[in-house]
Amino acid sequence: MSDASDTPGVPEPPPEPEAPEAEPGSRIGIDSWVAEADQRRARGRGPLGLAAWGWESAPDSTKLLAFVAIAASLPFWLLKSEGDLFNFGLFTLIFVGLGLGLQVVVGLAGLLDLGYVAFYGIGAYAYALLSSGYYGHHWPAEATLPIAMGAAVIPAAILGFAARRLLGDYLAIVTLFFAQAFLVFTNVTNPTLFGKGITGGANGIPNLDPLTFFGYKLTSTKQLYFFTLGTVVVVAAAIYLANQSRIGRAWRASREDPLAAEVMSIPVNRLKILAFIFGSAVAGLLGAIYAAVSTAAVSTNFNIGVLIILYAIVILGGFGSIAGVFVGAIVINVSFEFLEPQTDYPSFKRWLFYGLIIFVIARLKPWYRAAVILAGTVGFGFAVHAVVAAMAGHAWTTGKPISGAGWLTHWVVIPRLNHGNFDNFLYIGLVLAVMLVASLKGWWRTIALAPTLYLTALVWENVLVTSPGVTALILFGVMLIVLMAIRPQGLLGTSRVEIV
Amino acid sequence: MTDVDGEQDAGNGAAPEPLLRLDAVDTFYGPIHILQGLNLEVGAGELVCLLGGNASGKSTTLKTVLGIVRPRNGSVSFEGEDITSRSTSYRIGKGMAIVPENRRLFGPMTVLENLEMGAYLHGGGAKEDFDRVYTLFPLLHERRKQLAGTMSGGEQQMVAMGRALMAKPKLLLMDEPSMGLAPILVERSFEIIKQVHESGVAMLVVEQNANVSLSIADRGYVLSTGRLVLEGPAAELREHEDLRKAYLGR
């Protein structure tokens, strides 16, 4: 942000002098069609169209205020229990903050930074070392949070300058290396300092202090939630202002066409390093908050898995979209929490799954095709169930679904015992069926869809529900692939319009 | 190859201190020798065109002038100052600007933002810079909120020129302004170039379209496989028999 200091606060609007009068006359050769592109954009019908129109016409500050209003009210109606507020509220906010920092690096400056989690981790360890009994420093948060940001910024600056000629794929490799080196350093190397391993090795550093500002301790989940909400809003506002400033426009210009930006005298590399540092500072801050919230700093929380989730958030929300990060984080974290093994909502998982399938079928056109598929899937299921029950015996069909829904036991085949490789055959069968459906056309595809959907249900009930960790990742993958196919720009990203 | 004096002033007498001067420049891409002993100059307020076929080294000449590639031998000087080892942004700060080949606008950004990027070095452009560009291209004011990528080819050419002019250049480099434009737009585009030139900006226009560019230029150079094969006043070049041969390459 340092370069923005010449234009503090509100971005300067470029001057707009009066237009010299355009001469009236022939309209031949005047591309009014292009000029009116905005007005010509078809507005969607129905409530969804109205919502989309409302969203697009609302000013950005209103959107942020609406989010804050809703988020601030959540602890009082939807997330009343401490556990819910912790899992759904607080962690979503932390993911929003992390996603915002990553959005600056990836979405605005276009740097493929795979070391982002390391800066997150550095922030967490900085907090752990300075605000815990580990070395006996119990520094207050108003000191440790800025130090955590600084601790993340310094290696980011060094890495950025060292790699300033290595933009693009090379930067991805260098930063990935940095992330791995950080993991090895914290987990294995763990050099001894003042008589102790500085990172606590695989056990990490436990028993951190709660966030304490000027003697005031944030201990309850609600307090932490509101503090994190405030932090996220400040970060979002800072990124928004930076993005609206000349720096932000130069970021976008260098992302679109680095060479053209360079010959416009935009210092492309310097701006990219600035974005890299800016993102790392946000990651460091969130790392410190995360450490305080989870009262420990453990290196496995900063591994590639977390990086993948963060990228999923940014991609899902849309590259370059700040609001998209909020949406992406909510979707990803909430669905992730529901799929957690120890979640309290087993039947919700089922509704999520079958609801999604029925939603997809219902969108098929014409309606009778959807009806045929639905009826076919249901009928196919009962038929298979009857055949298996008759031929293979009751042991194959009397397993209990996880949440014990009644009608399902007569429809899906769930073996009572673990039948060898049954699960694996289901997986392979499903992959083959999907490939078959993809290669078929017309009514053949419709006919093949029914058994495929049934197989999906079998896989879901037999495998995925019982091993939610795997399920979550598979679902992410499928979700991202589907999204990239139907909406490549992400949920809130703007599609690129180019006439070349 | 660095004997500077003597041969330079043979063909064109007048200008005492040219704005831009390339002296026996050798530029390489890796081991490939592209520009071979190139001598070229552009006087203040002059419109010079550089002709040549494909792969004759025209774009490399511009890249050498701007410092995107550095010559291995020879020197580039601007307003008498040797800028051979200076950075691109230094040269732009000294008063150069370029309209790149294929325009290379920032597609998802508005016309206004594109213009602003052109004046990045001058803090994003003062009001009079915008005024100057809008007076030249009233259409850009009309369309300032439109995304540059949604404009037609001719309009994009205006944005690209406007963006370059935002840097208040003394020397405007143009890389194939006629590329990808309908014939009527090529003429229109060259009218604009002439207009900009008449406002006092020196120009170096790289072109394949010899007829149109020579019709507005003061002087011309013809490149063929990295060497100058012809140079002289535009009027003379237009009469030259070998010109056709040269700019078609070979």
Interface residues (C-beta under 8 A of the other chain):
Chain A: D6 E12 P14 P15 E16 P17 A19 P20 E21 A22 D31 V34 A35 A37 D38 R246 R249 A250 R252 A253 E256 D257 L259 A260 A261 E262 V263 M264 S265 I266 P267 T494 R496 V497 E498 I499
Chain B: L66 I68 T88 S89 I92 G93 I98 P100 R104 L105 F106 G107 P108 M109 L112 E113 N114 L115 E116 M117 G118 Y120 L121 G123 G124 G125 A126 K127 F130 D131 Y134 T135 P138 L139 H141 E142 R143 R144 Q146 L147 G149 T150 M151 S152 G153 E155 R163 A167
